[in-house]
Amino acid sequence: MNQERPTIYFRRILVALDTSAHSRAALHAAAQLAKLAEAELKGLYVSDATWHRLGKLSLIKEISEITGESRSLGEEEMEKQSELIKKRIEDYLSKIARSSGISYSLNSVRGSIGEELLKAAEGVDLITIGRTGHSHKQEDKLGKTARYIIKHAQKPVLVLEQGLTIGNAPIICIYDGTEQSQRGLKLALNLAKKQRNQLQIIGLANQSESIQNRNKEIEEHVQNAKVQVRLNLLNQDNIWNLTRMLNKMQGSLLIIPKNQPLIKDEWAGKIFNMAKCPMLLMN
């Protein structure tokens, strides 16, 4: 008798690519999910239009790290640099896709990074992005592009940073009863089953009676689960208890509904930092 195969509904996964370490982390995670879901990986490199406009300004110069000499970066030189970056990205994407045994494609466009990602996202099931680009500000938990995509995308968004991978540690799912969290829990159960991971569920509610109802609701969703499940219930008004719990769990992936009030504005970055694992926001 054949065992039922858990289904992960991602069929096309978009990953935003540049040469930053966070982007490479996003690529590795996207490739891992593409392999699990038997999905196609679609890479997108956006050559920033603002950067190219700077090439028309004679005041923009490049300083050699070896000689210390400076030279003007004209429009032609900017084009060459952009093509070199694209080639490096294409080579790395090809290498990762081959090693993962997945199909892939790469598209290169010029424009606003956030806007071009949203355009490309129309035909995919998941957007994967790095926490930041080449920013060196350690206090910036989420960069400008990541925040823009999280706010405007109508698709699930997976956020990565350097050093984080989707490993064999427990998967963490935040459940608040919304449709987004129901889809997130279903995905978490399927991923945990595929990877033989434990699933940690954090159930959020507003008062004691609601917490009891939330407990019953979650138990109904997981009663036939073929994975180890641990349930934690919290008052969703207490952000501090949530961040402390995430800090202790050391998960491999955090799945959270994108409309959850606890991740609005600056708290999204704080929760990402506390979880210390990739964060998947469900729409």
C-alpha positions as a Markdown table, in Angstrom:
| # | Residue | x | y | z |
|---|---|---|---|---|
| 1 | Met | 0.0 | 0.0 | 0.0 |
| 2 | Asn | 1.5 | 3.4 | -1.0 |
| 3 | Gln | 1.8 | 6.0 | 1.7 |
| 4 | Glu | 0.2 | 9.3 | 1.0 |
| 5 | Arg | 2.7 | 11.9 | -0.1 |
| 6 | Pro | 2.5 | 15.2 | 1.6 |
| 7 | Thr | 1.8 | 18.0 | -0.9 |
| 8 | Ile | 3.6 | 21.3 | -0.8 |
| 9 | Tyr | 1.6 | 23.6 | -3.1 |
| 10 | Phe | 4.6 | 25.7 | -4.4 |
| 11 | Arg | 5.1 | 25.1 | -8.1 |
| 12 | Arg | 7.1 | 28.2 | -9.1 |
| 13 | Ile | 9.4 | 29.9 | -6.6 |
| 14 | Leu | 10.8 | 33.3 | -7.3 |
| 15 | Val | 14.2 | 34.3 | -5.7 |
| 16 | Ala | 15.6 | 37.8 | -5.8 |
| 17 | Leu | 19.3 | 37.6 | -6.7 |
| 18 | Asp | 22.3 | 39.9 | -6.3 |
| 19 | Thr | 25.8 | 39.2 | -5.1 |
| 20 | Ser | 25.2 | 39.7 | -1.4 |
| 21 | Ala | 25.6 | 36.9 | 1.2 |
| 22 | His | 21.9 | 37.3 | 2.2 |
| 23 | Ser | 20.8 | 36.7 | -1.4 |
| 24 | Arg | 22.9 | 33.5 | -1.6 |
| 25 | Ala | 21.2 | 32.3 | 1.6 |
| 26 | Ala | 17.9 | 33.0 | 0.0 |
| 27 | Leu | 18.9 | 31.1 | -3.1 |
| 28 | His | 20.0 | 28.0 | -1.1 |
| 29 | Ala | 16.7 | 28.0 | 0.8 |
| 30 | Ala | 14.6 | 28.5 | -2.4 |
| 31 | Ala | 16.5 | 25.6 | -4.0 |
| 32 | Gln | 15.8 | 23.4 | -1.0 |
| 33 | Leu | 12.1 | 24.2 | -1.1 |
| 34 | Ala | 12.0 | 23.7 | -4.8 |
| 35 | Lys | 13.4 | 20.3 | -4.4 |
| 36 | Leu | 10.9 | 19.3 | -1.7 |
| 37 | Ala | 8.0 | 20.7 | -3.6 |
| 38 | Glu | 9.3 | 19.5 | -7.1 |
| 39 | Ala | 9.0 | 23.1 | -8.1 |
| 40 | Glu | 10.7 | 25.3 | -10.7 |
| 41 | Leu | 13.1 | 28.0 | -9.4 |
| 42 | Lys | 12.9 | 31.4 | -11.1 |
| 43 | Gly | 15.8 | 33.7 | -10.4 |
| 44 | Leu | 15.4 | 37.5 | -10.9 |
| 45 | Tyr | 18.3 | 39.9 | -11.1 |
| 46 | Val | 17.3 | 43.5 | -11.1 |
| 47 | Ser | 19.9 | 46.0 | -12.3 |
| 48 | Asp | 19.0 | 49.1 | -10.3 |
| 49 | Ala | 18.0 | 51.9 | -12.7 |
| 50 | Thr | 19.3 | 54.5 | -10.2 |
| 51 | Trp | 22.7 | 52.9 | -10.2 |
| 52 | His | 22.9 | 53.2 | -13.9 |
| 53 | Arg | 21.8 | 56.8 | -13.9 |
| 54 | Leu | 24.8 | 57.6 | -11.7 |
| 55 | Gly | 27.0 | 56.4 | -14.5 |
| 56 | Lys | 26.1 | 59.5 | -16.4 |
| 57 | Leu | 27.5 | 61.7 | -13.7 |
| 58 | Ser | 31.2 | 62.6 | -14.2 |
| 59 | Leu | 31.6 | 63.0 | -10.4 |
| 60 | Ile | 31.1 | 59.3 | -9.7 |
| 61 | Lys | 34.4 | 57.5 | -9.4 |
| 62 | Glu | 35.7 | 54.1 | -8.5 |
| 63 | Ile | 38.7 | 53.7 | -6.2 |
| 64 | Ser | 41.1 | 50.8 | -6.6 |
| 65 | Glu | 41.5 | 48.7 | -3.4 |
| 66 | Ile | 45.1 | 47.9 | -4.6 |
| 67 | Thr | 46.5 | 51.1 | -5.9 |
| 68 | Gly | 44.2 | 53.7 | -4.3 |
| 69 | Glu | 43.8 | 55.4 | -7.7 |
| 70 | Ser | 40.4 | 56.6 | -8.8 |
| 71 | Arg | 38.8 | 56.6 | -12.2 |
| 72 | Ser | 35.5 | 57.8 | -13.5 |
| 73 | Leu | 32.7 | 55.3 | -13.8 |
| 74 | Gly | 31.0 | 56.1 | -17.1 |
| 75 | Glu | 27.8 | 54.7 | -18.5 |
| 76 | Glu | 29.7 | 52.1 | -20.5 |
| 77 | Glu | 31.6 | 50.9 | -17.5 |
| 78 | Met | 28.4 | 50.6 | -15.5 |
| 79 | Glu | 27.0 | 48.4 | -18.2 |
| 80 | Lys | 30.1 | 46.2 | -18.1 |
| 81 | Gln | 29.9 | 45.9 | -14.3 |
| 82 | Ser | 26.2 | 44.9 | -14.6 |
| 83 | Glu | 26.9 | 42.2 | -17.1 |
| 84 | Leu | 29.7 | 40.8 | -14.9 |
| 85 | Ile | 27.3 | 40.7 | -12.0 |
| 86 | Lys | 24.7 | 38.9 | -14.0 |
| 87 | Lys | 27.2 | 36.4 | -15.2 |
| 88 | Arg | 28.3 | 35.6 | -11.6 |
| 89 | Ile | 24.7 | 35.2 | -10.5 |
| 90 | Glu | 23.9 | 33.0 | -13.5 |
| 91 | Asp | 26.9 | 30.7 | -12.8 |
| 92 | Tyr | 26.0 | 30.4 | -9.1 |
| 93 | Leu | 22.3 | 29.8 | -9.8 |
| 94 | Ser | 23.2 | 27.1 | -12.3 |
| 95 | Lys | 25.5 | 25.4 | -9.9 |
| 96 | Ile | 23.0 | 25.3 | -7.1 |
| 97 | Ala | 20.2 | 24.2 | -9.4 |
| 98 | Arg | 22.3 | 21.3 | -10.8 |
| 99 | Ser | 23.3 | 20.1 | -7.3 |
| 100 | Ser | 19.7 | 20.2 | -6.2 |
| 101 | Gly | 18.3 | 18.5 | -9.3 |
| 102 | Ile | 15.8 | 21.2 | -10.0 |
| 103 | Ser | 14.7 | 23.2 | -13.1 |
| 104 | Tyr | 15.5 | 26.9 | -13.2 |
| 105 | Ser | 15.5 | 30.0 | -15.2 |
| 106 | Leu | 17.0 | 33.5 | -14.8 |
| 107 | Asn | 15.5 | 36.8 | -15.9 |
| 108 | Ser | 17.4 | 40.1 | -15.8 |
| 109 | Val | 15.7 | 43.4 | -15.9 |
| 110 | Arg | 16.5 | 47.1 | -15.2 |
| 111 | Gly | 14.3 | 49.1 | -12.9 |
| 112 | Ser | 13.2 | 49.5 | -9.3 |
| 113 | Ile | 14.1 | 46.4 | -7.4 |
| 114 | Gly | 10.8 | 46.3 | -5.3 |
| 115 | Glu | 8.6 | 47.1 | -8.3 |
| 116 | Glu | 10.2 | 44.5 | -10.6 |
| 117 | Leu | 10.0 | 41.8 | -8.0 |
| 118 | Leu | 6.2 | 42.4 | -7.6 |
| 119 | Lys | 5.8 | 42.2 | -11.4 |
| 120 | Ala | 7.7 | 38.9 | -11.6 |
| 121 | Ala | 5.7 | 37.6 | -8.6 |
| 122 | Glu | 2.5 | 37.6 | -10.6 |
| 123 | Gly | 3.3 | 34.1 | -12.0 |
| 124 | Val | 4.8 | 32.4 | -9.0 |
| 125 | Asp | 3.6 | 30.8 | -5.7 |
| 126 | Leu | 6.4 | 32.1 | -3.4 |
| 127 | Ile | 8.8 | 35.0 | -3.2 |
| 128 | Thr | 12.2 | 34.4 | -1.6 |
| 129 | Ile | 14.4 | 37.4 | -0.6 |
| 130 | Gly | 17.4 | 38.2 | 1.5 |
| 131 | Arg | 17.0 | 40.2 | 4.6 |
| 132 | Thr | 19.0 | 43.0 | 3.1 |
| 133 | Gly | 21.2 | 43.6 | 0.0 |
| 134 | His | 24.7 | 45.0 | 0.6 |
| 135 | Ser | 23.7 | 47.0 | 3.6 |
| 136 | His | 26.3 | 46.8 | 6.5 |
| 137 | Lys | 24.0 | 48.3 | 9.1 |
| 138 | Gln | 23.7 | 45.5 | 11.6 |
| 139 | Glu | 20.8 | 47.2 | 13.4 |
| 140 | Asp | 18.7 | 46.9 | 10.2 |
| 141 | Lys | 16.9 | 43.6 | 10.8 |
| 142 | Leu | 14.9 | 44.0 | 7.6 |
| 143 | Gly | 16.1 | 46.0 | 4.6 |
| 144 | Lys | 14.1 | 48.4 | 2.5 |
| 145 | Thr | 13.3 | 45.9 | -0.3 |
| 146 | Ala | 12.3 | 43.2 | 2.1 |
| 147 | Arg | 9.9 | 45.5 | 3.9 |
| 148 | Tyr | 8.4 | 46.7 | 0.6 |
| 149 | Ile | 7.8 | 43.2 | -0.6 |
| 150 | Ile | 6.3 | 42.0 | 2.7 |
| 151 | Lys | 3.9 | 45.0 | 2.6 |
| 152 | His | 2.8 | 44.8 | -1.0 |
| 153 | Ala | 3.2 | 41.3 | -2.3 |
| 154 | Gln | 0.0 | 39.2 | -2.6 |
| 155 | Lys | 2.1 | 36.0 | -2.3 |
| 156 | Pro | 3.9 | 34.2 | 0.6 |
| 157 | Val | 7.3 | 35.7 | 1.3 |
| 158 | Leu | 10.3 | 33.8 | 2.6 |
| 159 | Val | 13.0 | 36.0 | 4.2 |
| 160 | Leu | 16.6 | 34.8 | 4.7 |
| 161 | Glu | 19.9 | 36.1 | 5.9 |
| 162 | Gln | 23.5 | 35.0 | 5.8 |
| 163 | Gly | 24.1 | 31.9 | 8.0 |
| 164 | Leu | 20.4 | 30.8 | 8.1 |
| 165 | Thr | 19.2 | 27.7 | 6.4 |
| 166 | Ile | 16.1 | 25.5 | 6.5 |
| 167 | Gly | 17.6 | 22.6 | 8.5 |
| 168 | Asn | 16.4 | 19.7 | 10.6 |
| 169 | Ala | 15.4 | 21.6 | 13.7 |
| 170 | Pro | 11.7 | 22.0 | 14.5 |
| 171 | Ile | 9.4 | 24.0 | 12.2 |
| 172 | Ile | 7.6 | 26.8 | 14.1 |
| 173 | Cys | 4.1 | 27.8 | 13.0 |
| 174 | Ile | 2.2 | 30.7 | 14.5 |
| 175 | Tyr | -1.5 | 30.1 | 14.4 |
| 176 | Asp | -4.1 | 32.8 | 15.2 |
| 177 | Gly | -7.2 | 31.3 | 13.5 |
| 178 | Thr | -7.1 | 33.4 | 10.3 |
| 179 | Glu | -7.2 | 31.9 | 6.9 |
| 180 | Gln | -3.5 | 32.8 | 6.4 |
| 181 | Ser | -2.6 | 30.8 | 9.6 |
| 182 | Gln | -4.7 | 27.9 | 8.5 |
| 183 | Arg | -2.7 | 27.7 | 5.2 |
| 184 | Gly | 0.5 | 28.2 | 7.1 |
| 185 | Leu | -0.3 | 25.3 | 9.5 |
| 186 | Lys | -1.2 | 23.0 | 6.6 |
| 187 | Leu | 2.1 | 23.9 | 4.9 |
| 188 | Ala | 4.0 | 23.4 | 8.2 |
| 189 | Leu | 2.5 | 19.9 | 8.7 |
| 190 | Asn | 3.5 | 18.9 | 5.1 |
| 191 | Leu | 7.0 | 20.3 | 5.4 |
| 192 | Ala | 7.5 | 18.6 | 8.8 |
| 193 | Lys | 6.3 | 15.3 | 7.3 |
| 194 | Lys | 8.6 | 15.6 | 4.3 |
| 195 | Gln | 11.6 | 16.5 | 6.4 |
| 196 | Arg | 10.7 | 14.3 | 9.4 |
| 197 | Asn | 10.9 | 17.4 | 11.6 |
| 198 | Gln | 9.1 | 18.2 | 14.8 |
| 199 | Leu | 6.4 | 20.9 | 14.6 |
| 200 | Gln | 6.1 | 23.6 | 17.2 |
| 201 | Ile | 2.8 | 25.4 | 17.1 |
| 202 | Ile | 2.3 | 28.7 | 18.9 |
| 203 | Gly | -1.4 | 29.4 | 19.2 |
| 204 | Leu | -2.4 | 33.0 | 19.7 |
| 205 | Ala | -5.6 | 34.3 | 21.3 |
| 206 | Asn | -6.9 | 37.3 | 23.1 |
| 207 | Gln | -8.5 | 36.0 | 26.4 |
| 208 | Ser | -8.7 | 32.8 | 28.4 |
| 209 | Glu | -11.9 | 31.6 | 26.8 |
| 210 | Ser | -10.5 | 32.3 | 23.3 |
| 211 | Ile | -7.3 | 30.4 | 24.3 |
| 212 | Gln | -9.3 | 27.4 | 25.2 |
| 213 | Asn | -11.2 | 27.6 | 21.8 |
| 214 | Arg | -7.9 | 28.0 | 20.0 |
| 215 | Asn | -6.5 | 24.9 | 21.7 |
| 216 | Lys | -9.5 | 22.9 | 20.5 |
| 217 | Glu | -9.3 | 24.3 | 17.0 |
| 218 | Ile | -5.6 | 23.5 | 16.6 |
| 219 | Glu | -6.1 | 20.0 | 18.0 |
| 220 | Glu | -8.7 | 19.3 | 15.3 |
| 221 | His | -6.2 | 20.4 | 12.6 |
| 222 | Val | -3.4 | 18.2 | 13.9 |
| 223 | Gln | -5.3 | 15.1 | 15.2 |
| 224 | Asn | -4.3 | 13.0 | 12.2 |
| 225 | Ala | -0.8 | 14.4 | 11.8 |
| 226 | Lys | 2.0 | 11.9 | 11.2 |
| 227 | Val | 4.6 | 14.2 | 12.8 |
| 228 | Gln | 5.5 | 15.0 | 16.4 |
| 229 | Val | 3.6 | 18.2 | 17.4 |
| 230 | Arg | 4.0 | 20.4 | 20.4 |
| 231 | Leu | 1.5 | 23.1 | 21.1 |
| 232 | Asn | 2.1 | 26.3 | 23.0 |
| 233 | Leu | -0.7 | 28.8 | 23.8 |
| 234 | Leu | -0.1 | 32.6 | 24.3 |
| 235 | Asn | -2.0 | 35.7 | 24.8 |
| 236 | Gln | -1.4 | 37.5 | 21.5 |
| 237 | Asp | -1.2 | 40.9 | 23.1 |
| 238 | Asn | 2.1 | 40.0 | 24.8 |
| 239 | Ile | 4.8 | 40.4 | 22.2 |
| 240 | Trp | 7.5 | 39.9 | 24.8 |
| 241 | Asn | 6.4 | 36.3 | 25.7 |
| 242 | Leu | 6.4 | 35.5 | 22.0 |
| 243 | Thr | 9.9 | 36.8 | 21.3 |
| 244 | Arg | 11.2 | 35.0 | 24.4 |
| 245 | Met | 9.6 | 31.7 | 23.2 |
| 246 | Leu | 11.0 | 32.1 | 19.7 |
| 247 | Asn | 14.4 | 32.8 | 21.1 |
| 248 | Lys | 14.4 | 29.5 | 23.0 |
| 249 | Met | 12.9 | 27.3 | 20.3 |
| 250 | Gln | 15.8 | 27.4 | 17.8 |
| 251 | Gly | 13.6 | 26.4 | 14.8 |
| 252 | Ser | 14.6 | 25.7 | 11.2 |
| 253 | Leu | 11.7 | 27.8 | 9.8 |
| 254 | Leu | 9.2 | 30.2 | 11.2 |
| 255 | Ile | 5.8 | 30.3 | 9.4 |
| 256 | Ile | 3.6 | 33.3 | 10.4 |
| 257 | Pro | 0.5 | 34.9 | 8.9 |
| 258 | Lys | 1.5 | 38.1 | 7.1 |
| 259 | Asn | -1.5 | 40.1 | 8.5 |
| 260 | Gln | -0.7 | 39.2 | 12.1 |
| 261 | Pro | -0.6 | 42.5 | 14.2 |
| 262 | Leu | 2.5 | 41.3 | 16.0 |
| 263 | Ile | 4.7 | 41.6 | 12.9 |
| 264 | Lys | 3.6 | 45.1 | 11.8 |
| 265 | Asp | 6.2 | 47.8 | 11.4 |
| 266 | Glu | 9.3 | 47.5 | 13.4 |
| 267 | Trp | 8.2 | 44.2 | 15.2 |
| 268 | Ala | 8.7 | 42.2 | 12.0 |
| 269 | Gly | 12.5 | 42.8 | 12.2 |
| 270 | Lys | 12.5 | 42.1 | 16.0 |
| 271 | Ile | 10.7 | 38.8 | 15.6 |
| 272 | Phe | 13.0 | 37.8 | 12.7 |
| 273 | Asn | 16.0 | 38.5 | 14.8 |
| 274 | Met | 14.6 | 36.6 | 17.8 |
| 275 | Ala | 13.6 | 33.5 | 15.8 |
| 276 | Lys | 17.1 | 33.1 | 14.4 |
| 277 | Cys | 15.7 | 31.1 | 11.4 |
| 278 | Pro | 14.2 | 31.8 | 8.0 |
| 279 | Met | 10.8 | 33.5 | 8.2 |
| 280 | Leu | 7.9 | 32.6 | 5.9 |
| 281 | Leu | 5.0 | 35.0 | 5.9 |
| 282 | Met | 1.8 | 33.5 | 4.6 |
| 283 | Asn | -0.7 | 35.6 | 2.7 |
